[in-house]
Amino acid sequence: METGTSTVTLEDKQQGAPGEESNSAKDGAKFVPEAKAKDAKPAPERKRTRNLSEDRRFKLFSGSANRLLAEEIARHIGVPVGEAKLQRFADGEVYFQLLENVRGVDVFVVQPTCYPVDQHLLELLIMIDALKRASAARITVVVPYYGYARQDRKDRPRVAISAKLIADLLTTAGANRALFVDLHAAQIQGFFNIPVDHIFASPVLVSYFQKLNLPNLTVVSPDAGGVERARFFAQKIAAPLAIVDKRRTDMNVTEVMHVIGDVKDRTCLIIDDIIDTAGTMVKTVDALYASGATSVHACASHAVLSGPAIDRIAASRLEQLVVTNTVPLREAAQKLDKIKVLSIAGLLGTAIENIHLETSVSTLFS
C-alpha cells in the first residue's frame, strides 16, 4: 500500500565497507541533539496521489443511523457505499449480512450512536463482528456522535462510567481504529486501547460565522466544561470570551446562576457540543439577555434535540441555532426556521482519506 512516506530498509541503515564514506558524511549530515530534535518541525507531507474510487483495498459501509451523511461522505471521496443487508427479525433482533467481499480490505463503517441509541449501538457492534469474520484487514468505526459520552467519570456514588463501557464493547467487537467528532470530553480517547482520531466540527462552524460577520461579538461557553472549546472558537474569530456559571440539580435539569464576563450591548454566540433537551441553552439565552446582550446566537456539533427541545427553542429569544449533520434532525426540527444545518461530510471524508493513506489527520485543523 502506498502511504506517501518513504521507508528506510535495514541495508540503508548499515555502514558502507571499510574505506568508504557513508551517505550521511557525504551529505554533511550532523547528529541533532535531543533538545533541538524536540523543537524540530515535522517535514511537510506529500500530496495524496491515489484515487480511492480505483482502490480495491478501500470500502465504506453505513448503518441505518445516518445513511444520508454516509452517502454524502461517499460522494466526497468518490466511492459508493458498500452493499449490505440490514434487517430486523420480528422480535427486533438485528440481522446484518455483507454483500461484498471485504477480505484484506481497509473498511470504514459510518454509524453515529444517536436516537434510538441502544438500537444503533447494537447495529454497529454486529456490523463490526460481521466485518471481522469476513477477514477485513482493518475496521475503522466512524462515529460522528458518540452516545453515552456524558457518563465519563464517577461524579456520584455508585454510578457507571458508560463511556468506558462502550469503548470496551467497540474494541471487543473487533474495531481496529476509531474516528469521532467532538467528543463530550477529550479524555474519552484514553478509554480506548486502539488508535483514536478525534476531529472537530469547529472549522465548518467558524467559517459560517466568519461570513456572517456579527457586530460586537462575544463568544459564550454555557458551562465551565466547555471553556476550552469556546476559547478556541473565540481565538479563530478574534472575539472576547464569556462564561455562564451553570449548576446542574438533576439529569437534564440545570439552573443558570450568572454570567462571567462583559456581554452588555454585545452580540453573543453560545458554543456547545451537544444540545439534548435544550434546557441549558434556553436558560443561557435568558441569562445573557438579562445581563444586557442585544442578540444571542448559538451553535453546536450534535443536535440531539430530544423531548421538549424543539418547542423550547421555538419559544426562546434565540436568533439562530446552527448545528451540523452528525445526527439526523427530526422532522419538526427541519421545519423550524431558527435551526440551520451545516454538513461535515467533506471534513469526515478528508479525514477518512488521510487515515486510509496513512497521512496526518491533525493537518486538517492547523
C-alpha positions in Angstrom: 0.0 0.0 0.0 1.3 3.4 -0.9 1.4 5.7 2.0 3.1 8.8 0.6 6.0 8.4 3.0 9.5 7.0 2.4 10.7 3.8 4.2 14.3 3.0 5.2 15.4 -0.6 4.9 17.9 -2.3 7.2 20.5 -2.2 4.4 20.2 1.5 4.1 21.0 1.9 7.8 24.1 -0.2 7.7 27.5 1.4 7.2 29.4 1.0 4.0 32.6 -1.1 3.5 35.8 0.0 5.2 37.3 3.0 3.5 34.0 4.1 2.0 32.4 7.3 3.2 28.8 7.0 4.5 26.0 8.8 2.8 25.5 10.9 5.9 29.1 12.0 5.8 28.9 12.9 2.1 25.9 15.0 2.6 27.3 16.7 5.6 24.5 15.4 7.9 25.1 16.0 11.6 23.6 14.4 14.8 20.8 16.5 16.2 20.8 16.8 20.0 17.6 15.6 21.7 16.7 19.1 22.9 16.8 20.5 19.4 15.0 17.5 18.0 12.0 18.3 20.2 11.8 21.7 18.7 12.2 20.5 15.1 9.1 20.8 12.9 7.8 17.7 11.1 8.5 17.6 7.4 5.6 18.6 5.1 3.5 15.7 4.0 3.5 14.7 0.4 0.3 15.3 -1.5 -2.1 12.4 -2.0 -2.0 10.9 -5.4 -4.3 7.9 -5.1 -7.8 7.8 -6.5 -9.9 6.0 -3.9 -12.6 5.2 -6.5 -10.0 2.8 -8.1 -8.7 1.4 -4.8 -9.9 -2.1 -4.3 -8.5 -2.2 -0.8 -10.9 0.5 0.4 -14.6 0.2 1.2 -17.1 2.4 3.1 -20.2 0.9 4.8 -23.1 2.5 6.6 -25.6 1.5 9.3 -29.1 2.9 9.4 -28.4 5.8 11.9 -27.4 8.4 9.4 -27.4 7.0 5.9 -27.6 10.4 4.2 -24.4 11.5 5.9 -22.6 8.3 4.8 -23.8 8.8 1.2 -22.5 12.4 1.2 -19.2 11.2 2.6 -19.0 8.6 -0.1 -19.7 11.2 -2.8 -16.9 13.4 -1.4 -14.4 10.5 -1.6 -15.7 9.3 -4.9 -16.7 5.8 -3.9 -20.1 4.0 -3.5 -21.5 2.9 -0.1 -20.8 -0.8 0.3 -23.6 -3.3 -0.4 -25.1 -4.9 2.7 -28.4 -6.2 4.1 -29.5 -4.8 7.4 -32.8 -6.1 8.6 -34.6 -7.0 11.8 -36.4 -10.1 13.0 -40.0 -9.9 14.2 -38.8 -9.5 17.8 -36.4 -6.7 17.0 -33.1 -8.6 16.7 -30.6 -7.2 14.2 -29.7 -9.2 11.0 -26.7 -8.0 9.1 -25.1 -9.5 6.0 -22.3 -8.2 3.8 -23.0 -8.5 0.1 -19.4 -7.7 -1.0 -16.1 -9.3 -0.4 -14.0 -7.4 2.2 -11.1 -9.9 2.6 -7.9 -7.9 3.1 -9.8 -4.6 2.7 -9.5 -1.4 4.8 -13.1 -0.9 5.8 -14.8 2.2 7.3 -18.2 2.0 9.0 -20.2 5.2 9.4 -22.7 4.9 12.3 -23.5 7.6 14.9 -25.0 6.2 18.1 -27.9 8.6 18.1 -31.6 8.0 19.0 -32.5 5.3 19.4 -29.1 4.9 21.0 -29.2 1.3 22.0 -30.5 0.1 18.7 -27.9 1.9 16.6 -25.1 0.9 19.0 -26.0 -2.8 18.7 -26.2 -2.4 14.9 -22.7 -1.0 14.9 -21.4 -3.9 17.1 -22.9 -6.5 14.8 -21.6 -4.8 11.7 -18.1 -4.8 13.2 -18.4 -8.5 14.1 -19.5 -9.4 10.5 -16.6 -7.5 9.0 -14.1 -9.2 11.4 -15.4 -12.6 10.5 -15.3 -11.7 6.8 -11.5 -11.1 7.2 -11.4 -7.3 6.7 -7.8 -6.2 7.1 -8.7 -3.2 9.2 -12.0 -1.9 10.6 -12.4 1.8 11.4 -15.6 2.9 13.1 -16.6 6.4 12.1 -18.9 7.6 14.9 -19.9 11.2 14.3 -21.9 11.2 17.6 -20.7 9.0 20.4 -23.6 8.1 22.7 -23.2 7.5 26.4 -20.3 10.0 26.4 -21.8 12.2 29.1 -21.1 9.5 31.7 -17.3 9.7 31.6 -16.4 9.7 35.3 -17.8 8.8 38.7 -19.3 12.2 39.7 -21.7 10.5 42.2 -21.6 7.3 44.3 -22.4 4.0 42.6 -22.8 5.2 39.0 -21.5 3.6 35.8 -18.8 5.0 33.6 -20.7 4.1 30.4 -18.3 6.0 28.1 -15.6 3.4 29.0 -18.0 0.5 28.7 -18.9 1.5 25.1 -15.2 1.8 24.3 -14.6 -1.7 25.5 -17.6 -3.0 23.5 -16.4 -1.5 20.3 -12.9 -2.9 20.8 -14.0 -6.3 21.8 -16.4 -6.5 18.8 -13.3 -6.1 16.6 -12.8 -2.4 15.8 -9.1 -1.6 15.0 -9.4 2.1 14.9 -12.0 4.8 15.7 -12.9 8.3 14.3 -15.0 10.6 16.4 -16.4 14.2 16.0 -16.4 16.5 19.1 -16.4 14.0 22.0 -18.1 15.4 25.1 -14.8 15.0 26.9 -11.4 14.7 25.2 -10.2 12.2 27.9 -12.6 9.6 26.4 -9.9 8.9 23.9 -7.9 7.3 26.7 -10.7 4.7 27.3 -9.7 3.0 24.0 -6.7 0.6 23.6 -6.9 1.2 19.8 -5.8 4.3 17.8 -8.4 7.1 18.0 -8.7 10.1 15.7 -10.7 13.0 17.3 -11.8 15.7 14.9 -13.8 18.9 15.5 -16.7 20.5 13.7 -15.3 23.9 14.5 -13.7 24.6 11.1 -17.2 24.3 9.5 -18.9 26.4 12.2 -16.2 29.0 12.3 -16.3 29.5 8.6 -20.1 30.1 8.7 -19.9 32.7 11.5 -16.9 34.5 9.9 -19.1 35.0 6.8 -22.0 36.3 9.0 -19.7 39.0 10.5 -21.8 39.6 13.5 -21.2 43.0 15.2 -19.7 43.4 18.7 -19.4 39.6 19.0 -18.7 37.8 22.3 -18.3 34.0 22.4 -20.0 32.3 25.3 -19.4 29.0 27.0 -22.6 27.7 28.6 -20.6 25.9 31.4 -17.1 25.6 32.7 -16.5 22.3 30.9 -16.9 23.9 27.5 -14.4 26.8 28.1 -11.6 25.2 26.0 -13.9 24.7 23.1 -15.3 28.2 23.3 -11.8 29.7 23.7 -10.6 28.0 20.5 -13.7 29.4 18.7 -13.1 32.9 20.1 -9.5 32.9 19.0 -10.4 31.9 15.5 -12.9 34.8 15.1 -11.0 37.3 17.2 -13.8 37.8 19.8 -13.8 38.1 23.6 -14.9 35.2 25.8 -17.6 34.9 28.5 -18.7 32.0 30.7 -22.1 31.2 32.2 -22.0 29.6 35.7 -24.3 26.6 35.4 -25.4 24.4 38.3 -26.9 21.1 37.5 -29.6 20.0 40.0 -30.6 16.7 38.3 -30.2 14.9 34.9 -31.3 17.2 32.1 -32.2 19.9 34.7 -30.0 22.9 35.1 -30.1 26.2 36.8 -28.1 29.1 35.4 -26.6 31.3 38.1 -24.8 34.3 36.5 -22.6 35.4 33.6 -18.9 35.8 34.0 -17.7 38.4 31.5 -19.0 41.5 29.8 -21.9 40.9 27.5 -23.7 44.2 27.8 -24.7 45.7 24.4 -22.9 42.7 22.8 -24.0 40.1 20.2 -23.5 36.7 22.0 -22.6 33.4 20.3 -23.1 30.3 22.6 -20.8 27.4 21.7 -21.8 23.9 22.8 -21.1 20.3 21.8 -24.5 18.6 22.5 -28.0 20.1 22.6 -30.3 17.5 24.1 -33.4 18.9 25.8 -32.2 22.5 25.2 -32.8 23.4 28.9 -29.3 24.6 29.3 -29.4 26.5 26.0 -32.6 28.4 26.7 -31.6 29.3 30.3 -28.3 30.5 29.0 -30.1 32.7 26.4 -32.3 34.2 29.2 -29.2 34.9 31.4 -27.4 36.6 28.6 -30.4 38.9 27.8 -30.8 39.6 31.5 -27.1 40.7 31.5 -27.7 43.2 28.7 -26.9 41.3 25.5 -28.5 42.7 22.3 -28.9 39.4 20.5 -28.0 35.8 21.1 -27.0 33.1 18.5 -25.9 29.6 19.2 -24.1 26.7 17.6 -23.5 23.1 18.5 -21.9 20.0 16.9 -24.6 17.5 17.8 -28.3 18.4 17.6 -29.8 15.5 19.7 -32.9 17.7 20.3 -34.9 15.2 22.4 -38.1 15.7 24.5 -39.3 19.3 24.6 -36.1 20.7 22.9 -37.8 21.9 19.7 -40.6 23.6 21.5 -38.2 25.3 23.9 -36.0 26.6 21.0 -39.0 27.8 19.1 -40.4 29.7 22.1 -37.0 31.1 23.1 -35.4 34.5 22.2 -32.6 32.7 20.4 -32.0 34.3 17.0 -30.5 31.3 15.3 -29.2 27.8 16.2 -26.5 26.4 13.8 -25.8 22.7 14.0 -24.0 20.0 12.0 -25.4 16.8 10.4 -23.6 14.4 12.8 -27.1 13.5 13.9 -30.1 13.4 11.5 -32.7 16.1 12.5 -36.2 15.2 13.4 -38.9 16.4 11.0 -40.1 19.0 13.4 -36.6 20.4 13.8 -36.2 20.6 10.0 -39.3 22.8 9.8 -38.1 25.2 12.4 -36.6 28.3 10.7 -34.3 29.1 13.7 -32.3 25.9 13.1 -29.7 25.8 10.3 -27.8 22.6 9.5 -24.2 22.6 8.1 -22.6 19.5 6.6 -19.4 18.0 7.9 -19.3 15.3 5.2 -16.3 17.0 3.5 -14.4 17.1 6.8 -15.1 13.5 7.6 -14.4 12.4 4.1 -11.0 14.1 4.1 -10.2 12.5 7.5 -11.1 9.1 6.2 -8.9 9.6 3.1 -6.0 10.6 5.3 -6.4 7.6 7.6 -6.5 5.2 4.7 -3.5 6.7 3.0 -1.6 6.9 6.3 -1.2 10.7 6.3 -1.9 13.2 9.1 -5.4 14.0 10.3 -4.3 16.8 12.5 -3.3 18.9 9.5 -7.0 19.5 8.9 -7.0 21.8 11.9 -3.6 23.5 11.6 
